[in-house]
Amino acid sequence: MSTLPGDAAAQHARKVLARDLMRTPAHISAKYFYDQRGCELFEAITRLPEYYPTRTEKALLQARGADIARSVGPCTSLIELGAGNCEKVRLLLPALQPRCFVGVDVAGDFVQAAVERLAQDFPGLEVCAVEADITAPVTLPARIGEQGRLVFYPGSSIGNFDPDQSMTLLRQMRALAGEGGGLLIGIDLPKERLVLEAAYNDAAGVTAEFNRNALAHVNQCLGSDFDPAQWEHVAFFNAAHSRIEMHLQAREAVQLRWPGGARAFAQGERIHTENSYKYPLPLFLQMLTQAGFKACKAWTDEKDWFAVIHAKT
């Protein structure tokens, strides 16, 4: 078992992990996908032929960049949540021309490297990396001014949270944007089941490896003894909740242990690892209004598979 960090935040994270693993059904937060290896695997997923969201959103940002810039107006600070490799923001920087860019991500080393590459490619752009869990209020460095902020949350990542959690997160984004700021967010729209399920069950098995890798990350954080090979990737569309669900299913009976706890899993028992909600555009616009945003402008692709929305504070 791994040596565990001892600070209060890590202790709380271990407590939550242990509690969630003891639930019926067990579940773990999707944030455990994103250690260094998980970030690399997700980059690979975005290049898969079955995974339409990334290429559809990027095409939208490229095609509508000038319209987005006109809607946003003057932008002093561009703040990307869950920034990862900072690939999509590159499509916006020439049009928006912010003074500074802040990349926020739970994978600190990964986003730091991405931000440094961004600084090399965009001379004169002030950059900053912040390691933070975006499900909690994000504290920015003092040098980041409060005026002219645009919060950028691409990738339909808002769909990974249950509706109540999404509303909490949207309200936190509203607070982070401040008065006179805004939010630029991507959402995945409802579509045919076959298209949705193929995106999370790729033929190359990269998403399955990504899903199982979360267990290796949990081992590091909790000191548990998961063997990822004992678990099978399961993903399907739940029409009643308009969401893709991802699970890990025990291939055999598993006895899991960690310091101070243990859990037996029967063969076929599952751990729920992720949801990905597909919101109809009118419903999501209502959610933005409820979260405290005002005027909204939306752009969709020609198939109506994906939307990018600018909401003002």
N, C-alpha and C positions, 0 to 999 in steps of 0.2 A: 504494500500500500504506500501511497505517496506521502511525503512530508507536507503537512497542511499549514497554510498561512494562519496567523494567530490574531489578526486585527479584528475589531468589532464587526466590520462589514462582512468579512469572510465568515466569521462565526454565525452571523445572522443568515447568510446565504446557505451555509451548511444546514442550519436548523430548518429552513424552508425546504431545501432539497429532501431532507430526511422525512419531513412531514408529507410532502407530495408523493414520495415513493411508497408511503404507508397507506395512501388513499386507495379506495376501490371505485373505479379503476385508478391505477397509479398514473401519474403524469409528471413530466419535467418541463421547465420553461424552455421555450425555443431559443432563449439567449445562449443556452449551452451548445448550440450548433457552432458558435462562432469563436472557437479558439483559432490558432494559426492555421492548423490543418483544415478546419471547417471553412475558414474564409477562402482558402485555396480551392477547396472542393466546390464551394458555391460559385466562385468565378468560373469553374469548369461547367457547372450546370447552366450558367447564363449563355454559354456558347453552344449548347445542345440544340439539335434541330427541333426537338419536341417542345422546348421551353420558349414559348412565344413572348412572355411578358417583357423581358429585357430588350429584345430587338424591336418590339412594337413601341415601347416607351421611348427608346432612343430615336427611332424614326420620327415620332411625334415631336420630341424636343428639337430635332434638327429642322423639321419642316416648319415648326411654329415658333422657333426661337425669337424671331423679330416681333411677332405678335405678343409673346410672353413678355418680352422686354418693355414693350409699350404699355402693357397692362400693369407691370410692376412699377415702372417709373424709376426715379433715382434710387440706387441700391448701394448703401455704404458697406454693410456686412452681410455676406452670404453664409448661412449656417446650415450645414448638411448633417442631419441626424442619421445614424447608421451608415456613415460615409463609406466604409469599406475601402475599396480601391480608388475612390473618387473619379471613376470613369465617366459617369453621366454628367457631373458638374462641368466637365471640360466642354461639353456641348453648349453650356449656358454662359460661360465666362466671357467670350467675345462680345455677346450681345448685352449682357447685364453690366459688365465692367465694374464690379464692386471694388472697393478699396482693399477689403480684406476677406479672406475665406477661413472659416472654422470648420474642421472636420471632427465630428463627434462619433465615437464608436466604442463599444465595450472591449474590442480587441485593440489595445493601445499601441503595441508595436507595429501592427499591420497598418493602422491608419496613419501613424507617424511616418512610416516609409512612403505611403501614398501621398501625403501632404508635401513631403520633401521633393518628390518627383514633380508635383504640381508647381512648386516654387521655381524649379529649374525651367519648366516649360512656359511659365507665364512670368517673366521678369517684371518686377515692380509690384506684383501682388503680394500683400502681406498675408502670411499663412500661419495657422495655428492648429495643432492637434489636441483634442481633449478626450481623455479616456474616461468614459462615463456610461452608466446604464441609463438609457433614455427613458425607461419606465419610471424613473424618479426625476424630479426637477433638476435640470442641468444648470450648473453654475459655470459661467463663462469667465475668462480672464478679465481683470478690471480694465484693461486697455481696449476692450471691445465696447464701443459706444452703444448707447441705448436707442439711438435714432437710426432710421433707415435700415432696419433689419429685415431680411427675407429668410425664413426658415424653409429649408428644402428637404422633403422627405419622399424620395422616389421609390420605385420598385414595388409598389402596392404592399409595402411592409405593414401598413396599418391593418391590413386584413389578417395579420397573424395574431391579433388581439381580439378577445370577445367584445361584443358591442359596448358593454359597460366600461371595459378597460380602454377601448378605443376613444370613448368620450372623455375619459380622464386624460388620456394622452393628448387629445386634440386641445383640451383646455390648457394643458401645460405648454403646448406649442403656442397657443394664443398668448400666454404670459411671456414666453421667451421672445416672441416677435415684438412685443411692446406696442405702444400707441403709434399709429402711423406706419406700422410694419405690415408684414404679410406672410402667408404660407403658400408654398408651391408643392403640391402633393400628387402622387400618382396612385390610381386605384385600378384594380382588375375588375372588369365588368362581367356579369353572368354570360355564359355561352354554352355551347353544346358539351354534354358530359364527356364525350369521347375526346374532345380537344383538351378539356381540363384534366382528365385522368391521365392522358398520355404525357402531359407536362410534368407530372410528379411520379411517373413510372417509366423513365427513359430506358431504352433498350440496352444502353451501355452500362446501366447499373450505378451511375454516378450518384443519383439521388439516394439510392439505397446505402451507399457508402457514407454519404453525408449524414444520413439519419443515424446510422450506427456509430459514427464518429462522436456523436453527442455523448455516448456512454463512456468513451475514453476521457472526454472532458469532465464528465461527472466524477469519474474515478479520481482525477487530479484534485478536484475541489472538495469532494466528500471523503476521500480515502476508501472508497468502495472497491469491490472486486468484480465489476462487470466484465464479462468476456463478450465483446461485441459479436463474435462468431456464433454465439448461442441465440442470436436474435435476428428475426426476419423483418425486412421492410414491408409495410402495408400502407397503401394510400388509396383513397377513394373519395368520390363526391357525395356529400350528405345533402340531398336536395332539400330536406326539411329545414335545414339551417343555412342553406346557400353557401356551403363551405367545403373545401377540400380538407380532409383529415389525414394526418400522418401518424402512424403508430409503429411501435416495435413489438413484434409478437415472439414469445418464447418458443424456440424450436423443440425444446425439451424441458423437463422440470428443472428449475434454477433455484439455487439457494444463494441469495445475495447477502453480503455482510459489509458493514462499515463500522467505524469506531462508535460504539454505543448503540448499535441497532442492527437489525437483520430483517429480511423479508423473503418468504418463499413464494415463487411464481410457479403455477402449474403450466404444463405444456399447453400452448395456445393462448395463454393469458397475455394481455397487451399492456404496454405503457404508451400513453397518449403524448406525442412529442410536439405536434404542431397543428394549428388550424390555419386556413387561408380563406377568409371570407371574401365573397364576390358580391359587392354592393351595387345595386342599381343606382345609376347616377342621381336621380331625383332624391332618393333616400339619403345618399351621402351628403348632398347639398343641404338637406335638412339638418343633418348631424353637425355640419360646420356652423350653421346658424345657431344651433343650440349651444355650441361650444364658445360662442361669442364673436364669431367672425361676421363681417358685413357683406359687402358686395363680392360675388364670386363669378369667375369666368372659367369655362371649361372647354377643353379641346379633346376630341376623340379621333381615333383612326377611322379609316373608311369602312372597316368591318364592325365598328363599335365594340371592339374587344377590350379597349383600354382607354382611360381618361387621365389627363393632366389638368389639375384645377388650381387656379390662383384665387386665394381668398384674402381679403383685406381686413385689417383690424380696425 
